[in-house]
Amino acid sequence: MDTLSKSDLTSWIKKTASNFGFDLVKITYAKEFSEDKNRALDRLKQGYMDGLAWYTESRVNRGTDPQQLLPGARSIICLGINYFQPAGDYTPSPNAHNTGQIANYAQGKDYHKLIKKRMRSLVVEMSSILGKEFSAKWYVDDGPMLDRAAANRSGLGWFGKNTNILSPGIGSWTFLGQIITDLDLQADVPLKKSCGTCIRCIKSCPTGAIVGPYVLDNTKCISFQTIENKGPIPRELRPQMKNWIFGCDICQEVCPVNNIAPATNEPEFQRSSLNNINLFDILRLDEEGFKNQFAGTPIMRTKLSGLKRNACIALGNNKDKSSVSELSKCLVEELELVRGHAAWALGQIGGPNALNILNEASVHETAEWVLEEIDLAINQINTSIE
């Protein structure tokens, strides 16, 4: 393989990566992503990345300079795997109004381990065929590498106005990975595509998180609030969260580029029983049940308390009185985080039964924040009665 030209070696790597199950393979050069660096630092200064303690100026500087990640780096192999699963034929159950939505990507197995394992296997295969040692590091989205910047420059896709990478034929339903290497490979060119005048994602975001084309305020994003935020969700955002309990797909679902997205061929990412999940079942879970049901999926990231918090908000937004009994149990049995959001949900549903439950809970509650939520919920119900 030492006699292969740069072009032939690049072609072989792309073919081999495809054989390992990667749907998209492109190459870019390992120079600094200076424009992306400046944009990321600007977002950081504006507070759009607040709540992500790990997203620092130092991380941005490191993640936009391949030489810091791998001294002597010459090329970046950009990879993508389609994870999309169409909804298919869905027949609503009698309790469909008490179901929650989980983002498409989180309904299969956790993608980090699978993608890293495949990238590692690809590097081993490359080393075996080349017959020589070379340097390589690989990353998914939990590493410092700005994955979308690399994907954009390699031509794997282009930036959508919702900040996701859009790839021809697949759209934005793609897990991204990168292998930085000191091999000299033939770089691809960026795509000459854009979203044009389309602003459907911006108009459709219920919380207004897409504050402008290509600019996302992380603090308003439903995905951030349901996953990364470990505390109370801001009251002003709760009504806009609808019944999303882990992540959100709205800005992807409305994107015209995604209209022709094919279903994934990867069994690990195919739809499970997590589609339209029963919210009452979520509220009834204990730690053991939570682990049994969600082990190996991205949902473990939000922890049981966060998932129950999100379920309470979804039930409050659904406003179905059949939820009152289940929510009332959360007021006396659960952690403070869950009690407070259960109180909010009861206030949204309203009615004499919810009011009586809240009044009783206020007598026994000791946590100041939960008492505030209970009082606000009681006032809301009393105001609606008046």
C-alpha positions in Angstrom: 0.0 0.0 0.0 3.0 2.3 0.3 2.9 2.8 -3.4 -0.6 4.0 -3.5 -1.1 7.6 -4.6 -2.9 10.1 -2.4 -6.0 9.8 -4.5 -6.0 6.0 -4.4 -5.4 5.9 -0.6 -8.2 8.3 -0.1 -10.6 6.2 -2.2 -9.6 3.1 -0.4 -10.3 4.7 3.0 -13.7 5.9 1.8 -14.7 2.5 0.5 -13.4 0.8 3.7 -15.3 3.2 5.9 -18.5 2.5 3.9 -17.9 -1.2 4.5 -17.8 -0.5 8.2 -21.3 1.0 8.1 -20.6 4.7 7.7 -23.2 6.3 5.3 -21.1 9.4 4.7 -17.4 9.7 4.3 -15.5 12.9 3.4 -12.0 14.3 3.9 -10.8 17.8 4.9 -7.4 19.2 5.6 -6.3 19.6 9.3 -5.9 23.4 9.4 -7.5 25.6 12.0 -11.2 26.4 11.8 -10.7 30.1 12.4 -14.1 31.4 11.3 -15.9 28.7 13.2 -13.7 29.4 16.2 -14.7 33.1 16.2 -18.4 32.3 15.8 -18.2 29.8 18.7 -16.4 32.3 21.0 -19.0 35.0 20.1 -21.9 32.6 21.0 -20.1 31.9 24.3 -19.7 35.6 25.1 -23.4 36.3 24.3 -24.5 33.6 26.8 -26.0 31.3 24.2 -24.0 28.4 25.7 -24.9 29.1 29.3 -25.7 25.9 31.3 -22.9 23.9 29.6 -20.1 24.2 32.1 -17.8 22.2 30.0 -18.2 24.5 26.9 -15.4 26.9 27.7 -13.1 29.3 25.7 -10.3 26.9 26.2 -12.3 24.0 24.8 -13.3 26.0 21.7 -9.7 27.0 21.1 -8.5 23.4 21.3 -11.4 22.0 19.3 -10.9 24.3 16.4 -7.2 23.6 16.1 -6.5 20.1 14.9 -2.8 20.5 15.7 -3.6 20.9 19.4 -5.5 17.6 19.3 -2.9 15.8 17.2 0.5 17.4 16.6 1.4 16.8 13.0 -2.1 16.3 11.8 -2.6 16.6 8.0 -6.1 15.3 7.4 -9.5 14.8 9.0 -11.8 11.9 7.9 -15.3 13.1 8.5 -17.9 10.3 9.0 -21.7 10.2 9.3 -24.3 7.5 10.1 -27.9 7.9 9.4 -30.1 7.3 12.5 -33.5 8.3 11.1 -36.5 6.1 11.8 -39.9 7.1 10.2 -42.8 7.2 12.5 -44.6 4.6 10.4 -48.1 3.6 11.0 -49.1 4.7 14.5 -52.4 3.9 16.0 -53.1 6.1 19.1 -53.8 4.2 22.3 -56.8 5.1 24.5 -54.3 7.1 26.6 -52.5 8.8 23.8 -53.1 12.1 25.4 -50.8 11.0 28.3 -47.9 10.0 26.1 -44.5 11.7 25.7 -42.1 12.2 22.8 -38.5 11.2 22.8 -36.1 12.5 20.1 -35.5 10.2 17.2 -31.8 9.8 17.9 -32.4 8.7 21.5 -34.8 5.8 20.7 -32.0 3.4 19.8 -28.8 2.5 21.6 -26.3 5.1 22.7 -24.4 6.0 19.5 -21.1 7.1 21.1 -19.8 3.6 21.8 -20.9 2.2 18.5 -19.4 5.0 16.4 -16.1 5.0 18.4 -15.8 1.3 18.1 -16.2 1.5 14.3 -13.7 4.3 14.0 -11.2 2.4 16.0 -11.8 -0.6 13.8 -11.3 1.5 10.7 -8.0 2.9 12.0 -6.8 -0.7 12.8 -7.7 -1.8 9.3 -5.9 1.2 7.8 -2.8 0.4 9.8 -3.0 -3.3 8.8 -3.3 -2.5 5.1 -0.7 0.3 5.1 1.8 -1.9 6.9 3.1 1.0 8.9 2.3 3.0 12.0 0.5 6.4 11.7 -1.0 8.8 14.2 -4.8 9.1 14.6 -7.3 10.3 17.1 -11.1 9.9 16.8 -14.0 11.9 18.2 -17.7 11.9 18.4 -19.7 14.8 19.8 -18.5 14.3 23.3 -15.0 15.4 22.4 -13.6 18.9 21.9 -13.6 18.7 18.1 -16.1 21.0 16.4 -17.8 18.2 14.5 -20.1 20.3 12.4 -17.4 22.7 11.4 -15.4 19.7 10.1 -18.4 18.2 8.4 -19.2 21.5 6.7 -15.6 22.1 5.4 -15.3 18.5 4.1 -18.5 18.7 2.0 -20.2 16.1 4.1 -23.0 18.6 4.5 -23.8 22.3 5.0 -25.0 24.3 7.9 -28.8 24.6 8.2 -30.3 27.7 9.8 -31.1 25.5 12.8 -27.3 25.0 13.1 -27.6 21.3 12.2 -25.6 19.8 9.3 -27.7 18.9 6.3 -26.4 16.2 4.0 -27.7 15.5 0.5 -30.0 12.4 0.6 -30.1 12.1 4.4 -30.7 15.5 5.7 -29.8 16.3 9.4 -30.6 12.8 10.8 -26.9 12.0 11.1 -24.5 11.1 13.8 -21.1 12.7 13.1 -17.6 11.5 13.8 -14.1 12.5 12.9 -10.7 10.8 12.7 -7.7 13.2 12.8 -4.6 11.7 11.2 -1.1 12.6 10.1 -1.8 10.8 6.8 -1.8 13.0 3.7 -5.2 12.5 2.1 -7.0 14.2 -0.7 -9.4 16.8 0.6 -13.0 17.2 -0.6 -14.5 20.6 -1.2 -17.4 22.2 0.7 -20.8 22.0 -0.8 -22.2 25.0 -2.7 -25.6 24.6 -1.0 -27.6 26.6 1.5 -31.1 26.9 2.9 -31.8 29.8 0.6 -34.7 31.9 1.9 -36.3 29.0 3.9 -36.9 29.8 7.6 -39.3 27.0 8.6 -37.1 25.8 11.4 -36.9 29.4 12.9 -40.6 29.9 12.7 -41.5 26.4 14.1 -39.3 26.5 17.2 -41.8 26.8 20.0 -39.4 28.4 22.5 -37.7 30.8 20.0 -34.4 29.1 20.6 -33.3 29.8 17.0 -32.8 33.5 17.5 -31.6 34.1 14.0 -30.3 32.2 11.0 -27.5 29.8 12.1 -27.7 31.1 15.7 -29.1 28.9 18.5 -29.7 30.1 22.1 -28.9 26.9 24.0 -30.7 28.1 27.1 -34.1 28.2 25.3 -33.7 24.9 23.4 -36.0 22.1 24.5 -33.2 19.6 24.0 -31.0 21.4 26.5 -33.7 21.9 29.0 -34.9 18.3 29.0 -31.4 16.7 29.0 -28.6 19.0 30.2 -30.5 21.2 32.7 -30.5 19.2 36.0 -32.6 21.8 37.9 -36.0 23.5 37.5 -37.0 24.3 34.0 -37.8 28.0 33.6 -41.6 28.6 34.0 -41.9 30.6 30.9 -40.5 27.8 28.8 -42.6 25.0 30.2 -45.8 25.6 28.2 -43.8 25.6 24.9 -42.2 22.2 25.6 -45.4 20.4 24.6 -45.0 16.7 25.4 -41.2 16.4 24.7 -39.6 14.6 27.6 -36.1 13.9 26.1 -34.8 16.1 23.3 -36.8 17.7 20.5 -37.0 17.1 16.7 -39.3 19.9 15.7 -36.7 21.9 13.7 -35.7 18.8 11.9 -39.2 17.6 11.2 -40.2 20.8 9.4 -37.0 21.0 7.3 -37.7 20.3 3.6 -34.3 18.8 3.2 -35.4 16.0 5.5 -38.5 15.1 3.4 -36.6 12.4 1.5 -34.5 11.0 4.4 -34.3 7.2 4.2 -34.7 5.0 7.2 -31.5 3.9 8.9 -30.0 0.5 8.1 -28.3 0.3 11.5 -30.1 -2.1 13.8 -28.7 -0.4 16.9 -30.5 2.8 16.0 -33.9 1.4 14.9 -37.1 2.3 16.7 -37.8 0.7 20.0 -40.7 0.8 22.4 -39.7 4.4 23.3 -42.0 5.9 20.7 -45.0 7.7 22.3 -44.1 6.5 25.7 -46.7 6.4 28.5 -46.0 9.2 30.9 -47.8 7.5 33.8 -45.3 4.6 33.5 -42.5 7.2 33.7 -43.8 8.6 37.0 -44.1 5.1 38.5 -40.5 4.2 37.8 -37.9 3.7 40.6 -34.2 3.7 40.1 -34.0 0.0 39.3 -36.9 0.2 36.8 -35.3 3.3 35.2 -32.0 1.4 34.7 -33.7 -1.7 33.4 -35.7 0.2 30.8 -33.2 2.7 29.6 -29.7 1.2 30.2 -27.6 1.6 27.1 -29.7 4.5 25.7 -28.9 8.2 25.7 -31.9 8.7 28.1 -29.7 7.8 31.0 -28.1 11.2 30.7 -31.2 13.0 32.1 -31.4 10.7 35.2 -34.6 9.5 36.7 -35.4 12.8 38.4 -35.0 14.7 35.2 -37.1 12.3 33.2 -39.9 12.5 35.8 -39.6 16.3 35.9 -40.1 16.3 32.1 -43.0 13.9 32.3 -44.7 16.2 34.8 -44.4 19.2 32.4 -45.8 17.1 29.5 -48.8 16.1 31.6 -49.3 19.7 32.6 -49.3 20.7 28.9 -51.7 17.9 28.0 -54.1 19.2 30.6 -56.0 15.9 31.0 -57.7 15.5 34.3 -56.9 11.7 34.3 -53.4 12.8 35.2 -54.3 14.4 38.5 -54.1 11.2 40.5 -50.7 10.2 39.2 -49.3 13.7 39.7 -50.6 13.9 43.2 -48.5 10.9 44.2 -45.4 12.8 43.0 -46.2 15.6 45.6 -45.6 13.2 48.5 -43.2 10.6 47.2 -40.7 12.3 45.0 -37.6 14.4 45.1 -37.9 18.2 45.4 -37.3 18.6 41.6 -40.2 16.4 40.8 -42.5 17.7 43.4 -42.2 21.3 42.2 -42.9 20.4 38.6 -45.8 18.1 39.6 -47.3 21.1 41.4 -46.9 23.2 38.3 -48.6 20.5 36.2 -51.6 20.4 38.6 -52.0 24.1 38.3 -52.1 23.8 34.5 -54.7 21.1 34.7 -56.8 22.9 37.3 -60.1 21.9 38.7 -61.4 21.3 42.3 -59.6 18.0 42.7 -56.2 19.4 41.8 -56.9 22.4 44.0 -57.6 20.3 47.1 -54.5 18.2 46.5 -52.3 21.3 46.2 -53.8 22.8 49.4 -53.1 19.7 51.3 -49.5 19.4 50.0 -48.8 23.0 51.0 -49.4 22.0 54.7 -46.7 19.3 54.6 -44.2 20.7 52.2 -40.9 22.1 53.7 -38.9 23.0 50.6 -39.2 26.7 49.9 -39.0 26.4 46.1 -41.7 23.7 46.0 -43.9 25.8 48.3 -43.5 28.6 45.8 -44.6 26.4 42.9 -47.6 25.1 45.0 -48.7 28.6 45.8 -48.4 29.7 42.2 -50.4 26.7 41.1 -53.1 27.4 43.7 -53.4 31.0 42.6 -53.6 30.0 39.0 -56.5 27.6 39.7 -58.3 30.2 41.9 -57.9 32.8 39.2 -59.4 30.6 36.6 -62.3 29.7 38.8 -63.0 33.4 39.4 
